[in-house]
């Protein structure tokens, strides 16, 4: 006997084919949505990692390295410093300092490296090759500044103070100011 295909058999086979095509298109759409979500998540993670890396670089590279601190006349502190390698150039006004003195004579003395005010600080200047105030602090050069810790934070024998320096929006530098039995001119503190 001959196997004849009737219209009814042909309609069933067409319906199965159309159903398979709809399922196939639905799978493609679901895969496209899933791929878009994965790509968007990966892009967001990459941006977060890049922002964190830039912030870390600013915090580590954009900071002051204190080379030495010596007591000079009138209890002033002569600070020799430079920018950490990889730092961006800074305006001396953007370098803030704070001296914290605990104990019985607790107090705080603060300012910035660009202020020329009596009783506060002399403006930062290059250590070698220049007698004028620095308008920009650049990496690779050494600078000097004279701090005058006002009030209770003046150098005192056998005292331990903390000097905190923030360079712009960069990192902090902390130094312990260790005053020995004498606070005479020429005594090295750091």
N, C-alpha and C positions, 0 to 999 in steps of 0.2 A: 503494500500500500504506500501510496505517496503521502509524504508529510506536507500537508498544505498549511500555509500560514494565513490565518484569517485576520481581518482587521482588529479583532479583539486581542489576539496575541501580539500584534504589532503595537497596539496602544499600551499594553503592559510593559513591553520592553522599552518603549520611549519614555514612560513614566519613571522607570528604574534609572535610565540614563540621565534624565533631567534631575532626579533626586541626587544622584552621585555628583553631578556638576555643581549643584547648590551646596552640598557638603564640602566639596573641594574649594569653592570660592570662600565659604565661611572659614575654613582652615587658613587660607591665605590671609584673610582679613585679621584673624586672631593673631597670626604670626607677625603681621605688620604692626599691630598695636603693641604687642609684646616687645618687638625690636625697638620701637620708638621709646617705650618706657625705659628699656635698658640703656639706650644711647643717651637719653636725657639724664638718667642717674649717673652714668659714667662722666658726662660733661660736668655735672654739678660737683662730683667728687674731685675732678681735676681742678676746677676753679677754687674749691676750698683748700686743696693742697697747695696750690700756687699762692694764694693769699697768706696762708700760714708760713710758707717758706719766705715770702717777702717780709713779713712781720718779724720773723726770726732773724733774718739778715739785718734788718734795721736795728733790732735790739742788740745784736752781737757786734756788728761792724760800727754802728753809730754810737760809739762810746769813747770816753776819755781814759787814757792810760796815764796815771800819775807816776812820774819818774822819781821825784823827791819833794819833800816839804821840809823847810828849814826855818827856824825862828830868826827874824831880823829885828832891828830896833823897834821900840814901842810895841812889843809883843805881836807884831805883824807876822804872818806866815807867808814865806816866799815859796810858791808852788811852781814846779817845773812839770810840764805835761805835754802830751801829744795826742792826736786822734788815733784811734785804732786803725790798723790797715783795712782798706776797703770802705772807709767811712766817706760820706759826702762832706763837702766843705760846709762849715757852719759860721754863722754870724756870732760874735762873742756874746751878744745879748741873748742868744738862744741857749747858752750854757749856764744852767742854774746850779747853785751850790747851797748846801745847808750844813752847818756845824751843830751837832747835837751834843750837849754836855750834861750828863746825868749827875746824880749825887746831890750833895747839900746845895751846891750852886747851880741847880738845874736851869737850863735855858736853851735857847735856839738862836743862832745867828745865820742869816741867809742873804742872798743877793744873786747877781749874775756876773759873768766875766767881762761884761761890756760896760758896766757902770763905773763912772768916775765920780764918786761921791766921797766926801770926807767921812772917815769912819766906816767905810764899807769895803771897797775894793779898788785897786787900780785896774785900768783896762788892760786886757791881755795884750802882750806884744811878743813878736818873734824873739827867740833867745839869741840867735846869731844873725848878723847881717842887717839888722834894722833897729833903729832907736825910736821909731814911731809906733803908735798903737796899731794893733792888727785890726783890719776891717773885716777880714775873713780868716777863719782858722781852717787850714788845709792839712790833709794827711801827709806825712813825710817830713813835716817841719816840727821843730820843738819850740814851745812857747813858755812864757813865764807870766805869772800874775801874782800880785801881793794881796792877800786877804787880811782883813782886820776884823777878827772875831770880836764883836761888840758885846757889851754887858757882861753877863756871867760866864760867857764862853771864852774869855781871854785865857791864854795859856797859863796853867797853874802847875806847880810841881806835883809830881806823882798823880797826875790826873790822866784819865783815858777818855777821849772824846771821839766822836764819829764824824767824818766828813763824807757827805753824800753829794755826788755830782750827777746831773742829768744833762746829756748832750742832745738838745733839740727834742725830737720825739723818739730818740733812740734809747739805748739802755742806760742803766745806772752804774756808777762806780762808787764803791764804798771803801774808805780807808780809815784805819784806826790811828788816831793821833795819840801817840804814846809819849807823854811828857815825863822825863826822868826827874831826878832830884833837883835839876836846875832848868830854868827857862830863860837862860841868858842867850844873847844873840849868838848865832852860829850853831846852836844845838839842833841836831837832826831829829825830826819827829817821825818821818816816814822814809 
